[in-house]
């Protein structure tokens, strides 16, 4: 599957519907146990049945463990991030990647009709479903080196540089062309 096809796939192909939920009043220790049981790296924090935040392994590590706080007495409310950023399950992978990048986050809630139905992570989209990899623009290596002006194929970057100089820019100052200077 090509890059364009991959980025056009729906986010629901990469979401996990098996996410952990914790109450806003739960301790960080309870959240960690819930996450471990669910095999998740995050837990959605709910209050009155509505998602109000998210707590991640990194939140627990940096905001609790690294500060020497006791996870059994710190409530998730004090370490969670809020709000839970989300994307509709029919949205494209490319849209999810762009949103995560813009917000500087690694996971999004996935919604259906405004209701949270799952989670999608950068890791899931990069590693793909079971055996399929997803190539993201930042991670994709070019299959060929092409001239940005005429799309001619080159064997390497040096050949591309010479091609651009000779065909598109012409000889420069160092080669004795004083007309541009």
PyMOL commands that set and color helices and strands:
alter all, ss='L'
color gray80, all
select helices_A, chain A and resi 3-7+11-13+28-38+57-65+76-78+93-103+122-127+157-169+173-175
alter helices_A, ss='H'
color red, helices_A
select strands_A, chain A and resi 20-23+42-47+50-56+86-88+107-112+115-121+145-146+153-154
alter strands_A, ss='S'
color yellow, strands_A
deselect
rebuild
show_as cartoon
